Amino acid sequence: MAETTKAAAPVALNMKRVFAVPRERLFAAFATQEQMDHWMCRDAADHVIKCLKFDFRVGGGIETEIRTPKKDLYRMHMEFREITRPSKISFTWGHEHVAMDGKSLGETLTGTLVTFEFHDRGDSTELELTHQFLPTRHEYDDHKQGWAGCLDELGEFVGKGQRNDLRG
């Protein structure tokens, strides 16, 4: 297990990106499993991803398994807290890391909150991602890399995506 350093306080990750599509189109990429399958958790080409549950409504959620080449398994858990079409989606985010035999590898993440806000910018949409309550610098760094990869894939999927992050 990788050594982690506790942050002084929970850390928030903030990213902004502009996509050259209307916000209704960008929002739609979150609303169905068929669309999310193209970009969510697709930041590593060697991961095998299986969606176990997709229920896009407040109180519903997503359950996903991600298998790595090392045969590790990440079980992802999300519960939708807010869905305001087409401007905001918020959900809890957590995972547990287990070996192929089902034994915990001691890495779990609970109590974090992810919010996507969709801002109309004429013919484009600015997507603002906030991932709150990350407990360690290690989790922050891992999620920063993961979300950047997901947003890259989202841009490819919706077409004409801009890969440059905006710092805010």
C-alpha positions as a Markdown table, in Angstrom:
| # | Residue | x | y | z |
|---|---|---|---|---|
| 1 | Met | 0.0 | 0.0 | 0.0 |
| 2 | Ala | 1.3 | 3.4 | -0.9 |
| 3 | Glu | 2.2 | 5.7 | 2.0 |
| 4 | Thr | -0.1 | 8.7 | 2.3 |
| 5 | Thr | 0.4 | 11.9 | 4.2 |
| 6 | Lys | -2.6 | 13.3 | 6.0 |
| 7 | Ala | -3.4 | 16.8 | 4.9 |
| 8 | Ala | -3.8 | 19.5 | 7.5 |
| 9 | Ala | -7.4 | 19.7 | 6.5 |
| 10 | Pro | -9.5 | 18.1 | 3.8 |
| 11 | Val | -8.4 | 19.3 | 0.3 |
| 12 | Ala | -10.6 | 20.5 | -2.5 |
| 13 | Leu | -9.7 | 19.9 | -6.2 |
| 14 | Asn | -10.9 | 22.5 | -8.7 |
| 15 | Met | -10.7 | 22.3 | -12.4 |
| 16 | Lys | -12.2 | 24.3 | -15.3 |
| 17 | Arg | -12.4 | 23.4 | -18.9 |
| 18 | Val | -14.1 | 24.8 | -22.0 |
| 19 | Phe | -15.9 | 22.6 | -24.5 |
| 20 | Ala | -17.0 | 23.9 | -27.9 |
| 21 | Val | -20.5 | 22.4 | -27.5 |
| 22 | Pro | -23.8 | 23.8 | -26.0 |
| 23 | Arg | -24.2 | 23.0 | -22.3 |
| 24 | Glu | -27.3 | 20.8 | -23.0 |
| 25 | Arg | -25.0 | 18.5 | -25.1 |
| 26 | Leu | -22.3 | 18.4 | -22.5 |
| 27 | Phe | -24.9 | 17.8 | -19.7 |
| 28 | Ala | -26.3 | 14.9 | -21.8 |
| 29 | Ala | -22.9 | 13.2 | -21.7 |
| 30 | Phe | -23.5 | 12.6 | -18.0 |
| 31 | Ala | -27.2 | 11.6 | -18.1 |
| 32 | Thr | -27.0 | 8.1 | -19.5 |
| 33 | Gln | -24.8 | 5.1 | -19.0 |
| 34 | Glu | -24.2 | 4.7 | -22.7 |
| 35 | Gln | -22.8 | 8.2 | -22.9 |
| 36 | Met | -20.8 | 8.1 | -19.7 |
| 37 | Asp | -19.2 | 4.7 | -20.7 |
| 38 | His | -17.3 | 6.7 | -23.4 |
| 39 | Trp | -15.4 | 8.9 | -21.0 |
| 40 | Met | -16.0 | 8.3 | -17.2 |
| 41 | Cys | -13.0 | 6.5 | -15.6 |
| 42 | Arg | -11.4 | 6.1 | -19.0 |
| 43 | Asp | -8.2 | 7.9 | -18.0 |
| 44 | Ala | -6.1 | 4.7 | -18.2 |
| 45 | Ala | -6.4 | 2.6 | -21.4 |
| 46 | Asp | -5.3 | -0.6 | -19.6 |
| 47 | His | -8.2 | -0.5 | -17.1 |
| 48 | Val | -11.2 | -2.8 | -17.6 |
| 49 | Ile | -14.4 | -1.0 | -16.5 |
| 50 | Lys | -17.7 | -2.5 | -15.7 |
| 51 | Cys | -20.8 | -0.5 | -14.8 |
| 52 | Leu | -22.9 | -2.4 | -12.3 |
| 53 | Lys | -25.6 | 0.2 | -11.7 |
| 54 | Phe | -26.6 | 3.5 | -13.3 |
| 55 | Asp | -29.6 | 5.4 | -11.9 |
| 56 | Phe | -29.5 | 9.1 | -12.9 |
| 57 | Arg | -31.8 | 10.7 | -10.4 |
| 58 | Val | -31.3 | 12.4 | -7.0 |
| 59 | Gly | -30.9 | 9.5 | -4.5 |
| 60 | Gly | -29.8 | 7.2 | -7.4 |
| 61 | Gly | -26.3 | 6.5 | -8.2 |
| 62 | Ile | -23.6 | 4.7 | -10.1 |
| 63 | Glu | -21.6 | 1.5 | -9.1 |
| 64 | Thr | -18.6 | 0.7 | -11.1 |
| 65 | Glu | -15.7 | -1.8 | -11.0 |
| 66 | Ile | -12.3 | -1.0 | -12.4 |
| 67 | Arg | -9.7 | -3.8 | -12.8 |
| 68 | Thr | -6.1 | -2.9 | -13.3 |
| 69 | Pro | -3.4 | -4.8 | -15.1 |
| 70 | Lys | -2.0 | -5.8 | -11.7 |
| 71 | Lys | -5.4 | -7.6 | -11.1 |
| 72 | Asp | -6.4 | -5.1 | -8.4 |
| 73 | Leu | -10.1 | -4.1 | -8.3 |
| 74 | Tyr | -11.5 | -0.7 | -7.4 |
| 75 | Arg | -15.1 | -0.6 | -6.5 |
| 76 | Met | -16.5 | 2.9 | -7.1 |
| 77 | His | -19.6 | 4.2 | -5.4 |
| 78 | Met | -21.5 | 7.4 | -6.3 |
| 79 | Glu | -24.8 | 8.8 | -5.1 |
| 80 | Phe | -26.5 | 11.7 | -6.8 |
| 81 | Arg | -27.3 | 14.6 | -4.4 |
| 82 | Glu | -28.3 | 17.3 | -6.9 |
| 83 | Ile | -29.3 | 17.2 | -10.6 |
| 84 | Thr | -30.3 | 20.6 | -12.0 |
| 85 | Arg | -30.6 | 20.2 | -15.8 |
| 86 | Pro | -28.6 | 21.6 | -17.6 |
| 87 | Ser | -26.5 | 23.5 | -15.1 |
| 88 | Lys | -25.4 | 21.3 | -12.2 |
| 89 | Ile | -24.7 | 17.7 | -11.1 |
| 90 | Ser | -23.4 | 16.8 | -7.6 |
| 91 | Phe | -22.7 | 13.4 | -6.2 |
| 92 | Thr | -20.9 | 11.6 | -3.4 |
| 93 | Trp | -17.7 | 9.8 | -4.5 |
| 94 | Gly | -16.0 | 6.9 | -2.8 |
| 95 | His | -14.1 | 3.7 | -3.6 |
| 96 | Glu | -12.5 | 0.7 | -2.0 |
| 97 | His | -9.4 | -1.1 | -3.3 |
| 98 | Val | -9.5 | -4.9 | -3.1 |
| 99 | Ala | -7.4 | -7.7 | -4.5 |
| 100 | Met | -8.8 | -10.3 | -6.9 |
| 101 | Asp | -9.6 | -12.6 | -3.9 |
| 102 | Gly | -11.8 | -9.9 | -2.4 |
| 103 | Lys | -9.5 | -9.0 | 0.4 |
| 104 | Ser | -9.2 | -5.3 | 1.2 |
| 105 | Leu | -5.9 | -3.7 | 0.3 |
| 106 | Gly | -6.6 | -1.1 | 3.0 |
| 107 | Glu | -7.3 | 1.8 | 0.6 |
| 108 | Thr | -10.8 | 3.3 | 0.9 |
| 109 | Leu | -12.2 | 6.7 | 0.2 |
| 110 | Thr | -15.5 | 7.9 | 1.7 |
| 111 | Gly | -17.1 | 11.2 | 2.4 |
| 112 | Thr | -16.1 | 13.2 | -0.7 |
| 113 | Leu | -18.4 | 15.3 | -2.9 |
| 114 | Val | -18.0 | 15.9 | -6.6 |
| 115 | Thr | -19.8 | 18.8 | -8.3 |
| 116 | Phe | -19.9 | 19.7 | -12.0 |
| 117 | Glu | -21.3 | 23.1 | -12.9 |
| 118 | Phe | -22.1 | 23.9 | -16.6 |
| 119 | His | -21.7 | 27.5 | -17.5 |
| 120 | Asp | -23.1 | 28.8 | -20.8 |
| 121 | Arg | -20.4 | 30.6 | -22.8 |
| 122 | Gly | -22.2 | 31.3 | -26.1 |
| 123 | Asp | -21.6 | 28.4 | -28.4 |
| 124 | Ser | -19.4 | 26.8 | -25.8 |
| 125 | Thr | -19.7 | 25.5 | -22.2 |
| 126 | Glu | -17.3 | 26.0 | -19.4 |
| 127 | Leu | -17.3 | 23.0 | -17.1 |
| 128 | Glu | -16.3 | 23.6 | -13.5 |
| 129 | Leu | -15.4 | 20.5 | -11.5 |
| 130 | Thr | -15.0 | 20.7 | -7.7 |
| 131 | His | -14.0 | 17.5 | -5.7 |
| 132 | Gln | -14.3 | 18.3 | -2.0 |
| 133 | Phe | -13.1 | 16.7 | 1.2 |
| 134 | Leu | -10.2 | 14.7 | -0.3 |
| 135 | Pro | -8.4 | 13.6 | 2.9 |
| 136 | Thr | -4.8 | 13.4 | 1.8 |
| 137 | Arg | -2.4 | 14.9 | -0.7 |
| 138 | His | -2.0 | 11.5 | -2.3 |
| 139 | Glu | -5.8 | 11.3 | -2.9 |
| 140 | Tyr | -5.7 | 14.9 | -4.3 |
| 141 | Asp | -2.9 | 14.1 | -6.7 |
| 142 | Asp | -4.5 | 10.8 | -7.8 |
| 143 | His | -7.8 | 12.4 | -8.4 |
| 144 | Lys | -6.3 | 15.4 | -10.2 |
| 145 | Gln | -4.7 | 13.1 | -12.7 |
| 146 | Gly | -7.8 | 10.9 | -13.0 |
| 147 | Trp | -10.2 | 13.8 | -13.5 |
| 148 | Ala | -7.9 | 15.4 | -16.1 |
| 149 | Gly | -7.9 | 12.2 | -18.0 |
| 150 | Cys | -11.7 | 11.8 | -17.8 |
| 151 | Leu | -12.1 | 15.4 | -19.0 |
| 152 | Asp | -9.8 | 14.7 | -21.9 |
| 153 | Glu | -11.9 | 11.7 | -22.9 |
| 154 | Leu | -15.1 | 13.7 | -22.4 |
| 155 | Gly | -13.7 | 16.3 | -24.8 |
| 156 | Glu | -12.9 | 13.6 | -27.4 |
| 157 | Phe | -16.4 | 12.1 | -27.0 |
| 158 | Val | -18.5 | 15.3 | -27.3 |
| 159 | Gly | -16.2 | 16.6 | -30.1 |
| 160 | Lys | -14.2 | 19.8 | -30.4 |
| 161 | Gly | -13.2 | 19.6 | -26.7 |
| 162 | Gln | -10.5 | 21.9 | -25.6 |
| 163 | Arg | -7.7 | 20.2 | -23.6 |
| 164 | Asn | -6.4 | 23.3 | -22.0 |
| 165 | Asp | -7.3 | 23.7 | -18.3 |
| 166 | Leu | -8.4 | 27.2 | -17.1 |
| 167 | Arg | -7.0 | 28.1 | -13.7 |
| 168 | Gly | -9.5 | 30.1 | -11.7 |
